Amino acid sequence: MTDKTNQQWGGRFSEPTDAFVARFTASVDFDKRLYRHDIQGSIAHAKMLTKVGVLSEQERDDIIRGLEEIRIEIERGQFEWSVALEDVHMNIEAALTKKIGIAGKKLHTGRSRNDQVATDVRLYLRDEVDAILDELSRLQQGLVELAEREADTIMPGFTHLQTAQPVTFGHHLLAWYEMIQRDYERLQDCRKRINILPLGAAALAGTTYPIDRNYTAELLGFERPAYNSLDAVSDRDFAIEFCAAASLLLTHLSRASEELVLWTSAQFNFVNLPDRFCTGSSIMPQKKNPDVPELVRGKTGRVNGNLIALLTLMKSQPLAYNKDNQEDKEPLFDSIDTVKGCVRAFADMVPAIEPKREVMREAALRGFATATDLADYLVRKGMPFRDAHEVVGKSVAYGVQTGKDLSQMTLAELQQFSDTIEQDVFAVLTLEGSVAARDHLGGTAPAQVRAAAARAKAELAERHARTA
């Protein structure tokens, strides 16, 4: 009956699949990007089958040669993909059988498309995580180098987007670095659970053939085989975990993007982005729009959506494999592509940020940024903090009325509110004095920024040495 259908699995069926259903259920249009990993997994499977005596060495060599030829044809755009063959696995297997004959039909011994696709996705995602980690390292390197250069550059720090205390621009950039560092570590940790081999689980229960799963895992660079065949073929939590890490990463990039959008506005004017990261307006010739950070901010929404899509996909599935899982790939692939693009854009853009130091400093002088320093000064003189808070509040109210910053008031003006204030107060009311006073681990003092940058550079150098 197999001549009634184009499907490799048509033996049980008495009529061909409906043409619409064939198109509706096919995944080859998007899962063909797994071709390299499908071939990689098949080569390892063939070597394992030969090791345990299921295939001859000649059959193994023919299979490997045929698969390598198919890989080259795909990469040259010479391979004809068929929707009738449903997915990347069937397309490659059919082409292999056509190319080398009966040995091609033997390749699928001891495995199912269920464990095959789970293996392909893990191989693919593992490589993509490694590529994202490399780009994150490049981004972090750019952040550290810029932070080191701007260790003395003073800017206003904000809470509620209101001027709070002066900080250094280098300190602010290293806050971004720390956020990205946690993202890096999350992806590293996620990779451990990606790096488990499903192959050998077959459809759901394992196989009767004397397979050597540890050998296959070794060939493919997996840490170990999956311990339960049902779980191996049915869960996609490793993909969900990646998408969760991707959502957090994009959330961090989105927050940095928001700050860049604000800082490049005429109202802030803190930094300049080179023209290559911006676009203009079709109607307003004066416009220079920060499109790269705006787009990264926007793409965060689609990555968050992909996470919810995968969580929803998995939440009601019974064990083991279900056709629902065909829907795991497009959200996963989209998240991978989006994250890679966003991180690359940031890694290119960050070293090119041009801070406007005088504008930043002038902005820090507005909004009574050293008010907390005055309160701390009074506490050190023996005044209870709540009383100091009230004194400073009255001083700020006076400054609002007179249009003077605390550092611009005379000693006599400040002493209206407390005779505890003496001439030495002006050392803490300057912007430089304020940031320099926060000279402790994690503080914004220029010395601490340089020390933090040195630590980060050493960590990045060690990371590079490990991965080189």
TADA-V957644 format. One record per residue. D_FIRST is the distance of its C-alpha to the first C-alpha in Angstrom with 2 decimals. Layout:
BEGIN
d_first = {D_FIRST/D_FIRST}
END
This chain:
BEGIN
d_first = {0.00/3.80/5.49/5.85/8.03/10.88/11.23/11.70/10.96/7.57/6.19/7.96/7.28/6.43/8.23/9.64/12.83/15.90/17.85/20.92/19.36/17.92/21.50/23.09/21.40/21.59/24.56/24.59/27.49/29.76/28.41/28.34/31.98/30.92/29.68/32.69/32.47/28.74/29.48/32.59/30.76/28.04/30.81/32.62/29.53/29.01/32.69/32.57/29.61/31.67/34.76/33.20/31.70/27.95/27.95/30.28/32.90/31.37/27.97/29.93/31.94/29.00/27.35/30.71/31.41/28.09/28.51/32.09/31.16/28.68/31.48/33.85/31.51/31.13/34.89/35.61/33.37/31.19/27.90/25.36/24.04/20.80/20.47/16.67/16.88/18.93/21.73/23.97/22.28/18.78/20.58/22.75/20.22/17.99/21.27/22.43/19.47/19.92/23.59/23.90/20.72/19.50/22.44/21.06/18.05/20.70/22.69/20.91/21.92/24.19/23.74/21.80/21.94/24.38/27.01/26.20/27.06/30.05/31.29/30.88/32.80/35.52/35.94/36.13/38.51/40.67/41.26/42.01/44.43/46.21/46.54/47.93/50.34/51.64/52.30/54.01/56.28/57.18/57.98/60.11/61.95/62.85/64.05/66.23/67.84/68.64/69.94/72.20/73.66/74.25/75.67/78.99/77.68/78.62/76.67/76.71/74.43/73.12/72.30/71.21/71.38/75.16/77.32/77.66/78.93/79.08/76.45/75.68/72.83/71.84/71.60/69.37/67.01/66.84/65.75/62.68/62.30/62.32/59.66/57.41/58.22/56.81/53.66/53.41/53.83/51.26/48.63/49.64/49.24/45.90/44.70/45.29/42.66/40.23/40.67/38.67/35.46/32.34/30.14/29.42/29.00/25.21/23.46/26.57/27.75/28.08/26.33/26.87/27.47/31.19/31.35/34.73/34.77/38.45/37.84/35.15/37.59/40.31/38.32/37.51/40.99/40.15/42.94/40.79/37.36/36.70/37.87/35.36/31.59/31.22/33.89/32.72/29.41/30.60/34.06/35.14/38.83/39.51/38.39/40.40/43.36/43.22/43.18/46.14/48.03/47.15/48.55/51.77/52.07/51.66/54.10/56.65/56.08/56.35/59.71/60.95/59.71/61.66/64.78/64.33/63.91/67.14/68.99/68.27/69.51/72.99/74.04/73.40/73.43/73.01/70.63/69.42/65.89/65.67/64.46/61.18/60.05/61.18/60.74/63.11/63.26/62.58/65.70/67.98/69.09/70.72/67.54/65.96/63.03/61.70/58.08/56.66/57.95/57.21/53.58/53.23/54.75/52.25/49.18/50.09/48.85/45.29/45.15/46.49/43.85/41.07/42.49/42.46/38.88/37.68/39.85/38.47/34.85/35.39/37.76/35.46/32.44/31.85/30.89/28.65/26.49/25.78/24.33/27.96/28.76/27.07/30.26/32.51/32.31/33.86/36.99/37.34/36.98/39.39/41.91/41.78/42.33/45.04/46.92/46.89/48.23/50.90/52.14/52.31/54.27/56.69/57.08/58.02/60.25/62.29/64.35/65.24/66.74/70.39/72.54/75.61/77.95/81.00/79.07/77.52/80.93/82.59/79.90/80.55/84.20/83.31/82.50/84.84/82.33/84.98/85.92/84.31/86.27/89.48/88.55/87.81/91.16/93.01/91.27/92.34/95.88/95.72/94.64/92.07/88.76/88.90/92.36/91.19/88.29/90.81/93.12/90.34/89.11/92.60/92.79/89.53/90.79/93.89/91.79/89.82/93.17/94.72/91.67/92.18/89.73/90.99/91.67/93.83/96.14/99.52/100.49/102.83/100.05/97.83/100.74/101.10/98.26/99.19/102.10/99.87/98.46/100.28/100.18/97.47/94.99/94.25/92.57/89.77/89.61/88.50/84.81/85.19/87.01/84.37/81.41/83.44/84.42/80.82/80.90/78.67/75.14/72.81/75.70/76.06/79.07/78.63/79.26/76.45/74.08/74.83/74.35/71.00/69.89/70.95/68.97/65.88/66.23/66.57/63.42/61.48/62.86/61.85/58.34/58.06/59.27/56.67/53.73/55.00}
END
